[in-house]
Amino acid sequence: MPQAATSDRKLVRELVLVVLIKLVLITALWWVFVREEKVPVAPDSVAARFAPSASAKQQISIDGEHDGQ
């Protein structure tokens, strides 16, 4: 077998090993530090963010920025 083919296989094996080790470490860090964390979300604040009030829509229309044309 040529030297380059053996070298390529070794490189691929090492890269796969490094990626697997990184995935294991990231998973372990998430499991230890992030898993139990909860972010409280108020439904009203989500609604305000994604569905602006009628007065905000009217203001945009009056300003002419997003008048639908």
mmCIF file of the N, C-alpha and C atoms, coordinates in Angstrom:
data_MODEL
# 
_entry.id   MODEL 
# 
loop_
_atom_site.group_PDB 
_atom_site.id 
_atom_site.type_symbol 
_atom_site.label_atom_id 
_atom_site.label_alt_id 
_atom_site.label_comp_id 
_atom_site.label_asym_id 
_atom_site.label_entity_id 
_atom_site.label_seq_id 
_atom_site.pdbx_PDB_ins_code 
_atom_site.Cartn_x 
_atom_site.Cartn_y 
_atom_site.Cartn_z 
_atom_site.occupancy 
_atom_site.B_iso_or_equiv 
_atom_site.pdbx_formal_charge 
_atom_site.auth_seq_id 
_atom_site.auth_comp_id 
_atom_site.auth_asym_id 
_atom_site.auth_atom_id 
_atom_site.pdbx_PDB_model_num 
ATOM 1   N N  . MET A 1 1  ? 0.837   -1.177 0.000  1.00 0.00 ? 1  MET A N  1 
ATOM 2   C CA . MET A 1 1  ? 0.000   0.000  0.000  1.00 0.00 ? 1  MET A CA 1 
ATOM 3   C C  . MET A 1 1  ? 0.884   1.242  0.000  1.00 0.00 ? 1  MET A C  1 
ATOM 4   N N  . PRO A 1 2  ? 0.522   2.244  -0.812 1.00 0.00 ? 2  PRO A N  1 
ATOM 5   C CA . PRO A 1 2  ? 1.328   3.473  -0.851 1.00 0.00 ? 2  PRO A CA 1 
ATOM 6   C C  . PRO A 1 2  ? 1.279   4.221  0.480  1.00 0.00 ? 2  PRO A C  1 
ATOM 7   N N  . GLN A 1 3  ? 2.308   4.970  0.729  1.00 0.00 ? 3  GLN A N  1 
ATOM 8   C CA . GLN A 1 3  ? 2.441   5.720  1.985  1.00 0.00 ? 3  GLN A CA 1 
ATOM 9   C C  . GLN A 1 3  ? 1.324   6.762  2.128  1.00 0.00 ? 3  GLN A C  1 
ATOM 10  N N  . ALA A 1 4  ? 0.919   7.420  1.027  1.00 0.00 ? 4  ALA A N  1 
ATOM 11  C CA . ALA A 1 4  ? -0.099  8.466  1.098  1.00 0.00 ? 4  ALA A CA 1 
ATOM 12  C C  . ALA A 1 4  ? -1.448  7.909  1.537  1.00 0.00 ? 4  ALA A C  1 
ATOM 13  N N  . ALA A 1 5  ? -1.819  6.734  1.042  1.00 0.00 ? 5  ALA A N  1 
ATOM 14  C CA . ALA A 1 5  ? -3.097  6.135  1.419  1.00 0.00 ? 5  ALA A CA 1 
ATOM 15  C C  . ALA A 1 5  ? -3.123  5.792  2.903  1.00 0.00 ? 5  ALA A C  1 
ATOM 16  N N  . THR A 1 6  ? -2.050  5.275  3.413  1.00 0.00 ? 6  THR A N  1 
ATOM 17  C CA . THR A 1 6  ? -1.963  4.947  4.834  1.00 0.00 ? 6  THR A CA 1 
ATOM 18  C C  . THR A 1 6  ? -2.031  6.216  5.675  1.00 0.00 ? 6  THR A C  1 
ATOM 19  N N  . SER A 1 7  ? -1.346  7.257  5.221  1.00 0.00 ? 7  SER A N  1 
ATOM 20  C CA . SER A 1 7  ? -1.344  8.536  5.917  1.00 0.00 ? 7  SER A CA 1 
ATOM 21  C C  . SER A 1 7  ? -2.743  9.153  5.924  1.00 0.00 ? 7  SER A C  1 
ATOM 22  N N  . ASP A 1 8  ? -3.457  9.050  4.784  1.00 0.00 ? 8  ASP A N  1 
ATOM 23  C CA . ASP A 1 8  ? -4.807  9.598  4.699  1.00 0.00 ? 8  ASP A CA 1 
ATOM 24  C C  . ASP A 1 8  ? -5.761  8.886  5.652  1.00 0.00 ? 8  ASP A C  1 
ATOM 25  N N  . ARG A 1 9  ? -5.669  7.578  5.701  1.00 0.00 ? 9  ARG A N  1 
ATOM 26  C CA . ARG A 1 9  ? -6.537  6.811  6.610  1.00 0.00 ? 9  ARG A CA 1 
ATOM 27  C C  . ARG A 1 9  ? -6.265  7.163  8.065  1.00 0.00 ? 9  ARG A C  1 
ATOM 28  N N  . LYS A 1 10 ? -4.999  7.336  8.397  1.00 0.00 ? 10 LYS A N  1 
ATOM 29  C CA . LYS A 1 10 ? -4.642  7.696  9.764  1.00 0.00 ? 10 LYS A CA 1 
ATOM 30  C C  . LYS A 1 10 ? -5.187  9.081  10.112 1.00 0.00 ? 10 LYS A C  1 
ATOM 31  N N  . LEU A 1 11 ? -5.075  10.007 9.160  1.00 0.00 ? 11 LEU A N  1 
ATOM 32  C CA . LEU A 1 11 ? -5.585  11.364 9.373  1.00 0.00 ? 11 LEU A CA 1 
ATOM 33  C C  . LEU A 1 11 ? -7.102  11.347 9.569  1.00 0.00 ? 11 LEU A C  1 
ATOM 34  N N  . VAL A 1 12 ? -7.811  10.603 8.745  1.00 0.00 ? 12 VAL A N  1 
ATOM 35  C CA . VAL A 1 12 ? -9.264  10.511 8.864  1.00 0.00 ? 12 VAL A CA 1 
ATOM 36  C C  . VAL A 1 12 ? -9.640  9.918  10.216 1.00 0.00 ? 12 VAL A C  1 
ATOM 37  N N  . ARG A 1 13 ? -8.961  8.865  10.629 1.00 0.00 ? 13 ARG A N  1 
ATOM 38  C CA . ARG A 1 13 ? -9.227  8.229  11.908 1.00 0.00 ? 13 ARG A CA 1 
ATOM 39  C C  . ARG A 1 13 ? -9.007  9.210  13.057 1.00 0.00 ? 13 ARG A C  1 
ATOM 40  N N  . GLU A 1 14 ? -7.928  9.967  13.001 1.00 0.00 ? 14 GLU A N  1 
ATOM 41  C CA . GLU A 1 14 ? -7.632  10.940 14.054 1.00 0.00 ? 14 GLU A CA 1 
ATOM 42  C C  . GLU A 1 14 ? -8.659  12.065 14.087 1.00 0.00 ? 14 GLU A C  1 
ATOM 43  N N  . LEU A 1 15 ? -9.069  12.532 12.902 1.00 0.00 ? 15 LEU A N  1 
ATOM 44  C CA . LEU A 1 15 ? -10.068 13.602 12.852 1.00 0.00 ? 15 LEU A CA 1 
ATOM 45  C C  . LEU A 1 15 ? -11.414 13.137 13.400 1.00 0.00 ? 15 LEU A C  1 
ATOM 46  N N  . VAL A 1 16 ? -11.809 11.927 13.042 1.00 0.00 ? 16 VAL A N  1 
ATOM 47  C CA . VAL A 1 16 ? -13.061 11.383 13.570 1.00 0.00 ? 16 VAL A CA 1 
ATOM 48  C C  . VAL A 1 16 ? -12.971 11.250 15.083 1.00 0.00 ? 16 VAL A C  1 
ATOM 49  N N  . LEU A 1 17 ? -11.863 10.797 15.581 1.00 0.00 ? 17 LEU A N  1 
ATOM 50  C CA . LEU A 1 17 ? -11.678 10.665 17.026 1.00 0.00 ? 17 LEU A CA 1 
ATOM 51  C C  . LEU A 1 17 ? -11.772 12.023 17.722 1.00 0.00 ? 17 LEU A C  1 
ATOM 52  N N  . VAL A 1 18 ? -11.141 13.033 17.159 1.00 0.00 ? 18 VAL A N  1 
ATOM 53  C CA . VAL A 1 18 ? -11.170 14.374 17.752 1.00 0.00 ? 18 VAL A CA 1 
ATOM 54  C C  . VAL A 1 18 ? -12.596 14.916 17.758 1.00 0.00 ? 18 VAL A C  1 
ATOM 55  N N  . VAL A 1 19 ? -13.330 14.741 16.668 1.00 0.00 ? 19 VAL A N  1 
ATOM 56  C CA . VAL A 1 19 ? -14.709 15.217 16.605 1.00 0.00 ? 19 VAL A CA 1 
ATOM 57  C C  . VAL A 1 19 ? -15.582 14.486 17.625 1.00 0.00 ? 19 VAL A C  1 
ATOM 58  N N  . LEU A 1 20 ? -15.415 13.193 17.751 1.00 0.00 ? 20 LEU A N  1 
ATOM 59  C CA . LEU A 1 20 ? -16.189 12.433 18.739 1.00 0.00 ? 20 LEU A CA 1 
ATOM 60  C C  . LEU A 1 20 ? -15.885 12.888 20.166 1.00 0.00 ? 20 LEU A C  1 
ATOM 61  N N  . ILE A 1 21 ? -14.611 13.123 20.453 1.00 0.00 ? 21 ILE A N  1 
ATOM 62  C CA . ILE A 1 21 ? -14.233 13.608 21.786 1.00 0.00 ? 21 ILE A CA 1 
ATOM 63  C C  . ILE A 1 21 ? -14.874 14.974 22.055 1.00 0.00 ? 21 ILE A C  1 
ATOM 64  N N  . LYS A 1 22 ? -14.858 15.844 21.057 1.00 0.00 ? 22 LYS A N  1 
ATOM 65  C CA . LYS A 1 22 ? -15.475 17.169 21.225 1.00 0.00 ? 22 LYS A CA 1 
ATOM 66  C C  . LYS A 1 22 ? -16.969 17.043 21.472 1.00 0.00 ? 22 LYS A C  1 
ATOM 67  N N  . LEU A 1 23 ? -17.637 16.176 20.739 1.00 0.00 ? 23 LEU A N  1 
ATOM 68  C CA . LEU A 1 23 ? -19.068 15.983 20.946 1.00 0.00 ? 23 LEU A CA 1 
ATOM 69  C C  . LEU A 1 23 ? -19.373 15.464 22.345 1.00 0.00 ? 23 LEU A C  1 
ATOM 70  N N  . VAL A 1 24 ? -18.570 14.548 22.812 1.00 0.00 ? 24 VAL A N  1 
ATOM 71  C CA . VAL A 1 24 ? -18.756 14.023 24.163 1.00 0.00 ? 24 VAL A CA 1 
ATOM 72  C C  . VAL A 1 24 ? -18.556 15.129 25.198 1.00 0.00 ? 24 VAL A C  1 
ATOM 73  N N  . LEU A 1 25 ? -17.525 15.947 25.024 1.00 0.00 ? 25 LEU A N  1 
ATOM 74  C CA . LEU A 1 25 ? -17.264 17.039 25.972 1.00 0.00 ? 25 LEU A CA 1 
ATOM 75  C C  . LEU A 1 25 ? -18.373 18.087 25.945 1.00 0.00 ? 25 LEU A C  1 
ATOM 76  N N  . ILE A 1 26 ? -18.842 18.448 24.764 1.00 0.00 ? 26 ILE A N  1 
ATOM 77  C CA . ILE A 1 26 ? -19.923 19.434 24.661 1.00 0.00 ? 26 ILE A CA 1 
ATOM 78  C C  . ILE A 1 26 ? -21.188 18.893 25.311 1.00 0.00 ? 26 ILE A C  1 
ATOM 79  N N  . THR A 1 27 ? -21.488 17.626 25.064 1.00 0.00 ? 27 THR A N  1 
ATOM 80  C CA . THR A 1 27 ? -22.664 17.006 25.678 1.00 0.00 ? 27 THR A CA 1 
ATOM 81  C C  . THR A 1 27 ? -22.528 16.981 27.196 1.00 0.00 ? 27 THR A C  1 
ATOM 82  N N  . ALA A 1 28 ? -21.351 16.659 27.691 1.00 0.00 ? 28 ALA A N  1 
ATOM 83  C CA . ALA A 1 28 ? -21.133 16.630 29.137 1.00 0.00 ? 28 ALA A CA 1 
ATOM 84  C C  . ALA A 1 28 ? -21.293 18.020 29.741 1.00 0.00 ? 28 ALA A C  1 
ATOM 85  N N  . LEU A 1 29 ? -20.753 19.027 29.083 1.00 0.00 ? 29 LEU A N  1 
ATOM 86  C CA . LEU A 1 29 ? -20.896 20.398 29.586 1.00 0.00 ? 29 LEU A CA 1 
ATOM 87  C C  . LEU A 1 29 ? -22.355 20.821 29.602 1.00 0.00 ? 29 LEU A C  1 
ATOM 88  N N  . TRP A 1 30 ? -23.091 20.500 28.535 1.00 0.00 ? 30 TRP A N  1 
ATOM 89  C CA . TRP A 1 30 ? -24.518 20.835 28.493 1.00 0.00 ? 30 TRP A CA 1 
ATOM 90  C C  . TRP A 1 30 ? -25.253 20.123 29.621 1.00 0.00 ? 30 TRP A C  1 
ATOM 91  N N  . TRP A 1 31 ? -24.953 18.851 29.806 1.00 0.00 ? 31 TRP A N  1 
ATOM 92  C CA . TRP A 1 31 ? -25.633 18.053 30.810 1.00 0.00 ? 31 TRP A CA 1 
ATOM 93  C C  . TRP A 1 31 ? -25.407 18.621 32.213 1.00 0.00 ? 31 TRP A C  1 
ATOM 94  N N  . VAL A 1 32 ? -24.187 19.087 32.465 1.00 0.00 ? 32 VAL A N  1 
ATOM 95  C CA . VAL A 1 32 ? -23.850 19.582 33.800 1.00 0.00 ? 32 VAL A CA 1 
ATOM 96  C C  . VAL A 1 32 ? -24.360 21.000 34.038 1.00 0.00 ? 32 VAL A C  1 
ATOM 97  N N  . PHE A 1 33 ? -24.244 21.888 33.038 1.00 0.00 ? 33 PHE A N  1 
ATOM 98  C CA . PHE A 1 33 ? -24.510 23.308 33.282 1.00 0.00 ? 33 PHE A CA 1 
ATOM 99  C C  . PHE A 1 33 ? -25.822 23.836 32.707 1.00 0.00 ? 33 PHE A C  1 
ATOM 100 N N  . VAL A 1 34 ? -26.356 23.253 31.669 1.00 0.00 ? 34 VAL A N  1 
ATOM 101 C CA . VAL A 1 34 ? -27.475 23.863 30.954 1.00 0.00 ? 34 VAL A CA 1 
ATOM 102 C C  . VAL A 1 34 ? -28.779 23.088 31.118 1.00 0.00 ? 34 VAL A C  1 
ATOM 103 N N  . ARG A 1 35 ? -28.703 21.812 31.260 1.00 0.00 ? 35 ARG A N  1 
ATOM 104 C CA . ARG A 1 35 ? -29.886 20.940 31.221 1.00 0.00 ? 35 ARG A CA 1 
ATOM 105 C C  . ARG A 1 35 ? -31.005 21.398 32.151 1.00 0.00 ? 35 ARG A C  1 
ATOM 106 N N  . GLU A 1 36 ? -30.693 21.799 33.337 1.00 0.00 ? 36 GLU A N  1 
ATOM 107 C CA . GLU A 1 36 ? -31.714 22.164 34.324 1.00 0.00 ? 36 GLU A CA 1 
ATOM 108 C C  . GLU A 1 36 ? -32.176 23.614 34.221 1.00 0.00 ? 36 GLU A C  1 
ATOM 109 N N  . GLU A 1 37 ? -31.511 24.425 33.428 1.00 0.00 ? 37 GLU A N  1 
ATOM 110 C CA . GLU A 1 37 ? -31.876 25.833 33.325 1.00 0.00 ? 37 GLU A CA 1 
ATOM 111 C C  . GLU A 1 37 ? -33.174 25.986 32.541 1.00 0.00 ? 37 GLU A C  1 
ATOM 112 N N  . LYS A 1 38 ? -34.074 26.791 33.067 1.00 0.00 ? 38 LYS A N  1 
ATOM 113 C CA . LYS A 1 38 ? -35.352 27.079 32.421 1.00 0.00 ? 38 LYS A CA 1 
ATOM 114 C C  . LYS A 1 38 ? -35.450 28.588 32.235 1.00 0.00 ? 38 LYS A C  1 
ATOM 115 N N  . VAL A 1 39 ? -35.974 28.990 31.099 1.00 0.00 ? 39 VAL A N  1 
ATOM 116 C CA . VAL A 1 39 ? -36.167 30.408 30.821 1.00 0.00 ? 39 VAL A CA 1 
ATOM 117 C C  . VAL A 1 39 ? -37.658 30.692 30.848 1.00 0.00 ? 39 VAL A C  1 
ATOM 118 N N  . PRO A 1 40 ? -38.111 31.474 31.812 1.00 0.00 ? 40 PRO A N  1 
ATOM 119 C CA . PRO A 1 40 ? -39.546 31.785 31.856 1.00 0.00 ? 40 PRO A CA 1 
ATOM 120 C C  . PRO A 1 40 ? -39.922 32.727 30.707 1.00 0.00 ? 40 PRO A C  1 
ATOM 121 N N  . VAL A 1 41 ? -41.028 32.402 30.058 1.00 0.00 ? 41 VAL A N  1 
ATOM 122 C CA . VAL A 1 41 ? -41.494 33.215 28.935 1.00 0.00 ? 41 VAL A CA 1 
ATOM 123 C C  . VAL A 1 41 ? -42.931 33.619 29.207 1.00 0.00 ? 41 VAL A C  1 
ATOM 124 N N  . ALA A 1 42 ? -43.169 34.914 29.195 1.00 0.00 ? 42 ALA A N  1 
ATOM 125 C CA . ALA A 1 42 ? -44.517 35.430 29.397 1.00 0.00 ? 42 ALA A CA 1 
ATOM 126 C C  . ALA A 1 42 ? -45.246 35.456 28.053 1.00 0.00 ? 42 ALA A C  1 
ATOM 127 N N  . PRO A 1 43 ? -46.424 34.842 27.971 1.00 0.00 ? 43 PRO A N  1 
ATOM 128 C CA . PRO A 1 43 ? -47.160 34.819 26.700 1.00 0.00 ? 43 PRO A CA 1 
ATOM 129 C C  . PRO A 1 43 ? -47.439 36.213 26.138 1.00 0.00 ? 43 PRO A C  1 
ATOM 130 N N  . ASP A 1 44 ? -47.680 37.188 27.018 1.00 0.00 ? 44 ASP A N  1 
ATOM 131 C CA . ASP A 1 44 ? -47.964 38.546 26.548 1.00 0.00 ? 44 ASP A CA 1 
ATOM 132 C C  . ASP A 1 44 ? -46.766 39.167 25.841 1.00 0.00 ? 44 ASP A C  1 
ATOM 133 N N  . SER A 1 45 ? -45.569 38.916 26.371 1.00 0.00 ? 45 SER A N  1 
ATOM 134 C CA . SER A 1 45 ? -44.382 39.498 25.736 1.00 0.00 ? 45 SER A CA 1 
ATOM 135 C C  . SER A 1 45 ? -44.101 38.841 24.386 1.00 0.00 ? 45 SER A C  1 
ATOM 136 N N  . VAL A 1 46 ? -44.391 37.545 24.261 1.00 0.00 ? 46 VAL A N  1 
ATOM 137 C CA . VAL A 1 46 ? -44.221 36.863 22.971 1.00 0.00 ? 46 VAL A CA 1 
ATOM 138 C C  . VAL A 1 46 ? -45.234 37.398 21.967 1.00 0.00 ? 46 VAL A C  1 
ATOM 139 N N  . ALA A 1 47 ? -46.464 37.566 22.407 1.00 0.00 ? 47 ALA A N  1 
ATOM 140 C CA . ALA A 1 47 ? -47.502 38.092 21.521 1.00 0.00 ? 47 ALA A CA 1 
ATOM 141 C C  . ALA A 1 47 ? -47.154 39.501 21.059 1.00 0.00 ? 47 ALA A C  1 
ATOM 142 N N  . ALA A 1 48 ? -46.635 40.319 21.957 1.00 0.00 ? 48 ALA A N  1 
ATOM 143 C CA . ALA A 1 48 ? -46.268 41.686 21.584 1.00 0.00 ? 48 ALA A CA 1 
ATOM 144 C C  . ALA A 1 48 ? -45.108 41.704 20.591 1.00 0.00 ? 48 ALA A C  1 
ATOM 145 N N  . ARG A 1 49 ? -44.214 40.744 20.716 1.00 0.00 ? 49 ARG A N  1 
ATOM 146 C CA . ARG A 1 49 ? -43.061 40.685 19.829 1.00 0.00 ? 49 ARG A CA 1 
ATOM 147 C C  . ARG A 1 49 ? -43.449 40.244 18.418 1.00 0.00 ? 49 ARG A C  1 
ATOM 148 N N  . PHE A 1 50 ? -44.322 39.243 18.322 1.00 0.00 ? 50 PHE A N  1 
ATOM 149 C CA . PHE A 1 50 ? -44.643 38.660 17.016 1.00 0.00 ? 50 PHE A CA 1 
ATOM 150 C C  . PHE A 1 50 ? -45.915 39.210 16.389 1.00 0.00 ? 50 PHE A C  1 
ATOM 151 N N  . ALA A 1 51 ? -46.785 39.812 17.156 1.00 0.00 ? 51 ALA A N  1 
ATOM 152 C CA . ALA A 1 51 ? -48.019 40.389 16.627 1.00 0.00 ? 51 ALA A CA 1 
ATOM 153 C C  . ALA A 1 51 ? -48.187 41.781 17.212 1.00 0.00 ? 51 ALA A C  1 
ATOM 154 N N  . PRO A 1 52 ? -47.615 42.776 16.556 1.00 0.00 ? 52 PRO A N  1 
ATOM 155 C CA . PRO A 1 52 ? -47.697 44.144 17.083 1.00 0.00 ? 52 PRO A CA 1 
ATOM 156 C C  . PRO A 1 52 ? -49.158 44.586 17.209 1.00 0.00 ? 52 PRO A C  1 
ATOM 157 N N  . SER A 1 53 ? -49.396 45.486 18.124 1.00 0.00 ? 53 SER A N  1 
ATOM 158 C CA . SER A 1 53 ? -50.758 45.960 18.359 1.00 0.00 ? 53 SER A CA 1 
ATOM 159 C C  . SER A 1 53 ? -51.274 46.729 17.143 1.00 0.00 ? 53 SER A C  1 
ATOM 160 N N  . ALA A 1 54 ? -52.568 46.946 17.101 1.00 0.00 ? 54 ALA A N  1 
ATOM 161 C CA . ALA A 1 54 ? -53.197 47.642 15.981 1.00 0.00 ? 54 ALA A CA 1 
ATOM 162 C C  . ALA A 1 54 ? -52.663 49.065 15.861 1.00 0.00 ? 54 ALA A C  1 
ATOM 163 N N  . SER A 1 55 ? -52.402 49.731 16.979 1.00 0.00 ? 55 SER A N  1 
ATOM 164 C CA . SER A 1 55 ? -51.909 51.109 16.923 1.00 0.00 ? 55 SER A CA 1 
ATOM 165 C C  . SER A 1 55 ? -50.507 51.154 16.310 1.00 0.00 ? 55 SER A C  1 
ATOM 166 N N  . ALA A 1 56 ? -49.684 50.138 16.579 1.00 0.00 ? 56 ALA A N  1 
ATOM 167 C CA . ALA A 1 56 ? -48.345 50.097 15.984 1.00 0.00 ? 56 ALA A CA 1 
ATOM 168 C C  . ALA A 1 56 ? -48.449 49.880 14.478 1.00 0.00 ? 56 ALA A C  1 
ATOM 169 N N  . LYS A 1 57 ? -49.381 49.012 14.030 1.00 0.00 ? 57 LYS A N  1 
ATOM 170 C CA . LYS A 1 57 ? -49.582 48.781 12.597 1.00 0.00 ? 57 LYS A CA 1 
ATOM 171 C C  . LYS A 1 57 ? -50.074 50.044 11.924 1.00 0.00 ? 57 LYS A C  1 
ATOM 172 N N  . GLN A 1 58 ? -50.989 50.759 12.586 1.00 0.00 ? 58 GLN A N  1 
ATOM 173 C CA . GLN A 1 58 ? -51.534 51.986 12.022 1.00 0.00 ? 58 GLN A CA 1 
ATOM 174 C C  . GLN A 1 58 ? -50.440 53.043 11.907 1.00 0.00 ? 58 GLN A C  1 
ATOM 175 N N  . GLN A 1 59 ? -49.563 53.133 12.887 1.00 0.00 ? 59 GLN A N  1 
ATOM 176 C CA . GLN A 1 59 ? -48.474 54.102 12.861 1.00 0.00 ? 59 GLN A CA 1 
ATOM 177 C C  . GLN A 1 59 ? -47.544 53.826 11.690 1.00 0.00 ? 59 GLN A C  1 
ATOM 178 N N  . ILE A 1 60 ? -47.238 52.560 11.441 1.00 0.00 ? 60 ILE A N  1 
ATOM 179 C CA . ILE A 1 60 ? -46.381 52.206 10.308 1.00 0.00 ? 60 ILE A CA 1 
ATOM 180 C C  . ILE A 1 60 ? -47.052 52.617 9.016  1.00 0.00 ? 60 ILE A C  1 
ATOM 181 N N  . SER A 1 61 ? -48.358 52.390 8.912  1.00 0.00 ? 61 SER A N  1 
ATOM 182 C CA . SER A 1 61 ? -49.101 52.741 7.707  1.00 0.00 ? 61 SER A CA 1 
ATOM 183 C C  . SER A 1 61 ? -49.122 54.252 7.510  1.00 0.00 ? 61 SER A C  1 
ATOM 184 N N  . ILE A 1 62 ? -49.300 55.007 8.583  1.00 0.00 ? 62 ILE A N  1 
ATOM 185 C CA . ILE A 1 62 ? -49.330 56.469 8.490  1.00 0.00 ? 62 ILE A CA 1 
ATOM 186 C C  . ILE A 1 62 ? -47.967 57.000 8.059  1.00 0.00 ? 62 ILE A C  1 
ATOM 187 N N  . ASP A 1 63 ? -46.901 56.424 8.587  1.00 0.00 ? 63 ASP A N  1 
ATOM 188 C CA . ASP A 1 63 ? -45.563 56.865 8.227  1.00 0.00 ? 63 ASP A CA 1 
ATOM 189 C C  . ASP A 1 63 ? -45.232 56.540 6.763  1.00 0.00 ? 63 ASP A C  1 
ATOM 190 N N  . GLY A 1 64 ? -45.940 55.580 6.192  1.00 0.00 ? 64 GLY A N  1 
ATOM 191 C CA . GLY A 1 64 ? -45.730 55.239 4.791  1.00 0.00 ? 64 GLY A CA 1 
ATOM 192 C C  . GLY A 1 64 ? -44.600 54.274 4.535  1.00 0.00 ? 64 GLY A C  1 
ATOM 193 N N  . GLU A 1 65 ? -44.000 53.742 5.571  1.00 0.00 ? 65 GLU A N  1 
ATOM 194 C CA . GLU A 1 65 ? -42.873 52.828 5.365  1.00 0.00 ? 65 GLU A CA 1 
ATOM 195 C C  . GLU A 1 65 ? -43.320 51.486 4.824  1.00 0.00 ? 65 GLU A C  1 
ATOM 196 N N  . HIS A 1 66 ? -44.377 50.929 5.364  1.00 0.00 ? 66 HIS A N  1 
ATOM 197 C CA . HIS A 1 66 ? -44.845 49.604 4.974  1.00 0.00 ? 66 HIS A CA 1 
ATOM 198 C C  . HIS A 1 66 ? -46.334 49.682 4.655  1.00 0.00 ? 66 HIS A C  1 
ATOM 199 N N  . ASP A 1 67 ? -46.683 50.429 3.613  1.00 0.00 ? 67 ASP A N  1 
ATOM 200 C CA . ASP A 1 67 ? -48.085 50.605 3.309  1.00 0.00 ? 67 ASP A CA 1 
ATOM 201 C C  . ASP A 1 67 ? -48.650 49.537 2.371  1.00 0.00 ? 67 ASP A C  1 
ATOM 202 N N  . GLY A 1 68 ? -47.880 48.480 2.105  1.00 0.00 ? 68 GLY A N  1 
ATOM 203 C CA . GLY A 1 68 ? -48.366 47.361 1.315  1.00 0.00 ? 68 GLY A CA 1 
ATOM 204 C C  . GLY A 1 68 ? -48.275 47.561 -0.171 1.00 0.00 ? 68 GLY A C  1 
ATOM 205 N N  . GLN A 1 69 ? -47.619 48.597 -0.648 1.00 0.00 ? 69 GLN A N  1 
ATOM 206 C CA . GLN A 1 69 ? -47.500 48.817 -2.090 1.00 0.00 ? 69 GLN A CA 1 
ATOM 207 C C  . GLN A 1 69 ? -46.134 48.499 -2.578 1.00 0.00 ? 69 GLN A C  1 
# 
